Amino acid sequence: MTTLIWGVLPYVAVVLLVAGTIWRYRYDKFGWTTRSSQVYESKLLNIASPMFHYGILFVLAGHIVGLFIPMSWSDKVGISEHTYHLFSLYGGTAAGLMLVAGIALLLYRRRTKAPVFRATTRNDKLMYLVLLAAIVLGMVAKLTHATGDGYNYRESIAPWARSLFTLSPDTYRMDGVPVLYQIHAVVGMLLIALVPFTRLVHMFSAPVQYLFRPYVVYRSRDQRRLGPRPERRGWERTGS
């Protein structure tokens, strides 16, 4: 079971992510969208959407730093484990709360606005459920083991995550990891596998090209030229 969960499941999730994304792009280009419902309601969306997107970006950045930057690197720049723990605890909790609040507002909007609710698919419901479960489990795991310097996952979970890239996963690193962290990791892998089959796939369509496109120049209209244009001198058109 240890080999199956920590040595096989991660690669299954990545294969589904890559293959599913390629399949979706090739056969469902018109479905590759967030399926925006802003036309139905915009007031709540203007609050919930930024909270959701900024929250998930901060959470993702925290996971990248925590899992893929070794302790030796932070030690070299003078960041002690206690300092890292406090930053991870307070920063991660704030990002998690922002994300949960954004999801809660989106769910409230989706449930109380009839046109938005009618546009909700089963995949949307499953995506919200798994995403919310992953975030809440991560926060509960962090807060449950927050006493002292907390549980140092950079000595167990992080080396296991990095070992996956060498195709020789150190599954033994996950022995003794608290159950809440283990469940959080499994749900996270499930979320990765679901990305291509939900609206989350639009994350791969970020408009990065906007940063490099030419400027669009807007000029104010000449007030003297407003209204009907003066008639031009010349031959009059003849009707047919």
Sequence and secondary structure as in RCSB ss.txt:
>XXXX:A:sequence
MTTLIWGVLPYVAVVLLVAGTIWRYRYDKFGWTTRSSQVYESKLLNIASPMFHYGILFVLAGHIVGLFIPMSWSD
KVGISEHTYHLFSLYGGTAAGLMLVAGIALLLYRRRTKAPVFRATTRNDKLMYLVLLAAIVLGMVAKLTHATGDG
YNYRESIAPWARSLFTLSPDTYRMDGVPVLYQIHAVVGMLLIALVPFTRLVHMFSAPVQYLFRPYVVYRSRDQRR
LGPRPERRGWERTGS
>XXXX:A:secstr
 HHIIIIIHHHHHHHHHHHHHHHHHHH GGG S    TTT  HHHHHHHHHHHHHHHHHHHHHHHHHHS HHHHH
HTT  HHHHHHHHHHHHHHHHHHHHHHHHHHHHHHHHSHHHHHT  HHHHHHHHHHHHHHHHHHHHHHHT STT 
  GGGTHHHHHHHGGGT   GGGGTT  HHHHHHHHHHHHHHHHGGGSGGGGGGG  GGGGTS         GGG
 SS     S      
